[in-house]
Amino acid sequence: MNVNLESLRQHEEWNESYYFNFHDKNNDLTAFMRIGNKVNKNEKSMFFFLMTSEHIAGVKLDTPCDDEPLNIAGLKYDEIESGKWKLKFNGSIFDPLAEVPKKLRVKMDVTWEALNPPMDYVDCVDEKQTNMSKNVASEHYEQFGKAGGVIEIDENVFEIDALGERDLSRGVREWGSPKMWMWINSAFSHDEAFNITKLSVSEGDVDAGYFYTGSVNIPLVKSDIDIKFNKGIPSSFSMVLFDKNSSIYEVKGEVIRFGMIPVDGGMILIETISKYVWDGKEGYGVAEFLVPQPK
């Protein structure tokens, strides 16, 4: 590979990012969270959001780096063993879209456990595509899993039984570098799930991901995605996904609800919980869109 990893590690925007999400269908509750460390610019950042039928609320902030890279502002990750994580949050989140802006007190204690081997995006891309994505993440791993535990929102207690995705990336993270990206995942059961990323940069598109059907991650190498919008926000999408073994997967997605997170570089993250249909099966997962902020 032509990417000089040692040189990239010295870049001011070098980042190590840990992201988790999960959706509990019975409680109609979605959680997504991220902790990132940019040690060369002494910046540790986080966001934590919950989406329910009643609230779309969260918190986002950054602090200087310290000796606890996975503990910030009430959000804490602990890796219990390989593929098994304790996720905790204790603090307040905010619903800015409520008729009267509302603060919610949240306490989370959830165990997230992998259901497939980690997927290394290197298995999906060639040398040219690796270089094209070097200003977003030079290392990128995906894994889906189950989550169980308890979330308290004010006086309401939710017993969590959920499926979701985790993401680990290392590399330069310049939010304004891509023209856009789509990061879409869904779990249909404990044995079937997929993840796809489409990254658009000035040189072209980079497609990567996996489709897991109970035994092995099959790398995805191409995705055709047709999106329908409602007032500038994705509302539904149809996907045709192609894997390394020449298999084709047709998946339809419908956005249920969404939150928006401003990031650096004049971009905004639109984070949705979406319902998917593939091969007659129904699944749920997060579809994330990084797009320029409206002007």
C-alpha positions as semicolon CSV with decimal commas, in nm:
position;residue;x (nm);y (nm);z (nm)
1;M;0,000;0,000;0,000
2;N;0,121;0,353;-0,078
3;V;-0,036;0,509;0,231
4;N;0,246;0,608;0,468
5;L;0,092;0,515;0,804
6;E;0,377;0,658;1,011
7;S;0,342;0,994;0,839
8;L;-0,035;0,990;0,888
9;R;0,007;0,918;1,261
10;Q;0,189;1,249;1,298
11;H;-0,093;1,442;1,130
12;E;-0,276;1,691;1,354
13;E;-0,610;1,525;1,267
14;W;-0,497;1,166;1,345
15;N;-0,795;1,008;1,521
16;E;-0,895;0,688;1,697
17;S;-1,273;0,650;1,702
18;Y;-1,497;0,400;1,886
19;Y;-1,862;0,402;1,782
20;F;-2,154;0,182;1,899
21;N;-2,522;0,170;1,817
22;F;-2,815;-0,058;1,895
23;H;-3,191;-0,069;1,834
24;D;-3,443;-0,232;2,066
25;K;-3,750;-0,309;1,853
26;N;-3,981;-0,391;2,146
27;N;-3,908;-0,061;2,323
28;D;-3,872;0,133;1,996
29;L;-3,549;0,275;2,136
30;T;-3,227;0,350;1,948
31;A;-2,894;0,451;2,100
32;F;-2,581;0,564;1,918
33;M;-2,259;0,696;2,066
34;R;-1,900;0,778;1,978
35;I;-1,573;0,857;2,156
36;G;-1,286;0,992;1,946
37;N;-0,933;1,095;2,042
38;K;-0,716;1,330;1,836
39;V;-0,405;1,313;2,051
40;N;-0,189;1,532;1,824
41;K;-0,424;1,828;1,877
42;N;-0,510;1,735;2,239
43;E;-0,879;1,681;2,165
44;K;-1,112;1,412;2,297
45;S;-1,470;1,424;2,173
46;M;-1,797;1,240;2,226
47;F;-2,160;1,225;2,135
48;F;-2,441;1,021;2,290
49;F;-2,795;1,017;2,149
50;L;-3,120;0,836;2,216
51;M;-3,414;0,819;1,976
52;T;-3,759;0,701;2,088
53;S;-4,115;0,769;1,978
54;E;-4,119;1,056;2,230
55;H;-3,770;1,206;2,211
56;I;-3,472;1,260;1,987
57;A;-3,214;1,385;2,234
58;G;-2,842;1,385;2,287
59;V;-2,525;1,557;2,392
60;K;-2,203;1,640;2,204
61;L;-1,884;1,797;2,340
62;D;-1,505;1,780;2,345
63;T;-1,236;1,812;2,612
64;P;-0,856;1,791;2,627
65;C;-0,708;1,441;2,613
66;D;-0,622;1,263;2,937
67;D;-0,520;0,917;3,060
68;E;-0,874;0,777;3,018
69;P;-0,931;0,782;2,642
70;L;-1,259;0,586;2,662
71;N;-1,421;0,789;2,941
72;I;-1,567;1,135;2,875
73;A;-1,859;1,339;3,007
74;G;-2,043;1,047;3,163
75;L;-1,991;0,811;2,867
76;K;-1,756;0,523;2,939
77;Y;-1,651;0,210;2,749
78;D;-1,482;-0,094;2,903
79;E;-1,370;-0,391;2,692
80;I;-1,451;-0,690;2,915
81;E;-1,302;-0,941;2,671
82;S;-1,249;-0,960;2,296
83;G;-1,578;-0,862;2,129
84;K;-1,758;-0,783;2,455
85;W;-1,796;-0,429;2,587
86;K;-1,960;-0,260;2,884
87;L;-2,119;0,069;2,775
88;K;-2,218;0,319;3,044
89;F;-2,362;0,667;3,046
90;N;-2,465;0,882;3,339
91;G;-2,567;1,237;3,265
92;S;-2,809;1,469;3,089
93;I;-2,908;1,482;2,724
94;F;-3,114;1,747;2,549
95;D;-3,411;1,744;2,311
96;P;-3,382;2,073;2,118
97;L;-3,688;2,002;1,900
98;A;-3,935;1,974;2,185
99;E;-4,192;2,256;2,208
100;V;-4,001;2,364;2,517
101;P;-3,635;2,252;2,495
102;K;-3,614;1,962;2,735
103;K;-3,335;1,810;2,944
104;L;-3,351;1,436;3,009
105;R;-3,160;1,258;3,284
106;V;-3,019;0,929;3,150
107;K;-2,842;0,636;3,309
108;M;-2,728;0,348;3,089
109;D;-2,562;0,018;3,182
110;V;-2,549;-0,209;2,876
111;T;-2,331;-0,499;2,766
112;W;-2,261;-0,511;2,392
113;E;-2,146;-0,851;2,257
114;A;-2,025;-0,931;1,903
115;L;-2,210;-1,183;1,686
116;N;-1,965;-1,200;1,394
117;P;-1,588;-1,165;1,344
118;P;-1,458;-0,810;1,289
119;M;-1,467;-0,699;0,927
120;D;-1,151;-0,524;0,802
121;Y;-1,229;-0,283;0,519
122;V;-0,888;-0,364;0,367
123;D;-1,056;-0,684;0,243
124;C;-1,295;-0,476;0,030
125;V;-1,075;-0,216;-0,140
126;D;-0,775;-0,197;-0,370
127;E;-0,464;0,019;-0,338
128;K;-0,618;0,314;-0,526
129;Q;-0,928;0,314;-0,305
130;T;-0,712;0,290;0,009
131;N;-0,530;0,608;-0,093
132;M;-0,859;0,779;-0,183
133;S;-0,992;0,726;0,171
134;K;-0,674;0,813;0,364
135;N;-0,812;1,146;0,494
136;V;-1,116;0,977;0,649
137;A;-0,969;0,660;0,807
138;S;-0,674;0,443;0,706
139;E;-0,790;0,159;0,935
140;H;-1,160;0,069;0,956
141;Y;-1,326;-0,229;1,123
142;E;-1,696;-0,318;1,153
143;Q;-1,883;-0,574;1,365
144;F;-2,246;-0,636;1,454
145;G;-2,372;-0,763;1,787
146;K;-2,638;-0,777;2,055
147;A;-2,690;-0,542;2,348
148;G;-2,859;-0,612;2,681
149;G;-2,899;-0,419;3,003
150;V;-3,090;-0,120;3,135
151;I;-3,148;0,239;3,024
152;E;-3,323;0,486;3,255
153;I;-3,469;0,802;3,101
154;D;-3,592;1,028;3,381
155;E;-3,832;0,800;3,571
156;N;-3,876;0,545;3,290
157;V;-3,677;0,220;3,297
158;F;-3,617;0,021;2,977
159;E;-3,493;-0,339;2,979
160;I;-3,278;-0,352;2,667
161;D;-3,276;-0,644;2,423
162;A;-3,126;-0,506;2,105
163;L;-2,912;-0,560;1,796
164;G;-2,661;-0,312;1,659
165;E;-2,321;-0,230;1,510
166;R;-1,984;-0,116;1,633
167;D;-1,717;0,065;1,437
168;L;-1,347;0,116;1,509
169;S;-1,146;0,349;1,289
170;R;-0,796;0,487;1,308
171;G;-0,644;0,745;1,082
172;V;-0,671;1,106;0,975
173;R;-1,029;1,229;1,027
174;E;-1,089;1,550;0,832
175;W;-1,466;1,590;0,835
176;G;-1,458;1,825;0,537
177;S;-1,244;1,594;0,321
178;P;-1,521;1,379;0,169
179;K;-1,791;1,531;-0,047
180;M;-2,028;1,299;0,141
181;W;-2,057;0,950;0,284
182;M;-2,326;0,696;0,352
183;W;-2,278;0,440;0,629
184;I;-2,566;0,194;0,647
185;N;-2,613;-0,116;0,861
186;S;-2,890;-0,353;0,963
187;A;-2,931;-0,673;1,162
188;F;-3,211;-0,909;1,057
189;S;-3,138;-1,168;1,328
190;H;-2,846;-1,295;1,536
191;D;-2,723;-1,469;1,218
192;E;-2,784;-1,217;0,939
193;A;-2,660;-0,861;0,908
194;F;-2,485;-0,623;0,672
195;N;-2,286;-0,301;0,668
196;I;-2,207;-0,081;0,370
197;T;-2,007;0,239;0,339
198;K;-2,007;0,459;0,030
199;L;-1,748;0,734;0,055
200;S;-1,744;1,006;-0,212
201;V;-1,424;1,206;-0,254
202;S;-1,298;1,424;-0,539
203;E;-1,130;1,124;-0,708
204;G;-1,447;0,913;-0,705
205;D;-1,638;0,669;-0,482
206;V;-1,508;0,404;-0,240
207;D;-1,749;0,120;-0,156
208;A;-1,686;-0,130;0,124
209;G;-1,865;-0,342;0,382
210;Y;-1,982;-0,696;0,450
211;F;-2,284;-0,923;0,436
212;Y;-2,296;-1,186;0,711
213;T;-2,528;-1,484;0,685
214;G;-2,441;-1,698;0,985
215;S;-2,092;-1,825;0,917
216;V;-1,861;-1,575;0,749
217;N;-1,830;-1,208;0,653
218;I;-1,854;-1,177;0,275
219;P;-1,681;-0,851;0,168
220;L;-1,899;-0,607;-0,026
221;V;-1,717;-0,432;-0,309
222;K;-1,986;-0,224;-0,481
223;S;-2,315;-0,057;-0,391
224;D;-2,577;0,114;-0,601
225;I;-2,793;0,330;-0,373
226;D;-3,098;0,528;-0,482
227;I;-3,221;0,775;-0,216
228;K;-3,551;0,960;-0,193
229;F;-3,554;1,283;0,010
230;N;-3,813;1,474;0,210
231;K;-3,718;1,840;0,263
232;G;-3,351;1,756;0,213
233;I;-3,352;1,461;0,456
234;P;-3,330;1,099;0,330
235;S;-3,669;0,929;0,369
236;S;-3,618;0,596;0,189
237;F;-3,352;0,420;-0,015
238;S;-3,312;0,119;-0,241
239;M;-2,979;-0,062;-0,253
240;V;-2,821;-0,323;-0,476
241;L;-2,510;-0,462;-0,304
242;F;-2,242;-0,671;-0,475
243;D;-2,001;-0,899;-0,287
244;K;-1,662;-1,045;-0,375
245;N;-1,823;-1,377;-0,469
246;S;-2,046;-1,210;-0,730
247;S;-2,360;-1,247;-0,515
248;I;-2,615;-0,965;-0,530
249;Y;-2,833;-0,843;-0,243
250;E;-3,135;-0,618;-0,295
251;V;-3,226;-0,421;0,018
252;K;-3,487;-0,151;0,074
253;G;-3,467;0,095;0,363
254;E;-3,723;0,331;0,516
255;V;-3,623;0,604;0,762
256;I;-3,824;0,592;1,085
257;R;-3,669;0,892;1,263
258;F;-3,346;1,087;1,259
259;G;-3,115;1,319;1,451
260;M;-2,863;1,572;1,319
261;I;-2,513;1,633;1,455
262;P;-2,302;1,928;1,332
263;V;-1,935;1,838;1,283
264;D;-1,624;2,024;1,167
265;G;-1,554;2,119;0,807
266;G;-1,898;2,262;0,732
267;M;-2,056;1,916;0,736
268;I;-2,348;1,763;0,924
269;L;-2,419;1,403;1,025
270;I;-2,775;1,283;0,972
271;E;-2,817;0,974;1,190
272;T;-3,132;0,771;1,123
273;I;-3,293;0,458;1,256
274;S;-3,430;0,278;0,955
275;K;-3,633;-0,033;0,878
276;Y;-3,495;-0,266;0,610
277;V;-3,640;-0,543;0,398
278;W;-3,415;-0,805;0,238
279;D;-3,524;-1,141;0,098
280;G;-3,861;-1,107;0,271
281;K;-3,697;-1,041;0,610
282;E;-3,733;-0,728;0,823
283;G;-3,438;-0,570;0,999
284;Y;-3,346;-0,250;1,179
285;G;-3,029;-0,045;1,192
286;V;-2,869;0,295;1,163
287;A;-2,822;0,471;0,831
288;E;-2,582;0,763;0,860
289;F;-2,533;1,036;0,600
290;L;-2,252;1,293;0,611
291;V;-2,350;1,589;0,392
292;P;-2,261;1,959;0,366
293;Q;-2,452;2,181;0,607
294;P;-2,740;2,364;0,435
295;K;-2,653;2,725;0,353
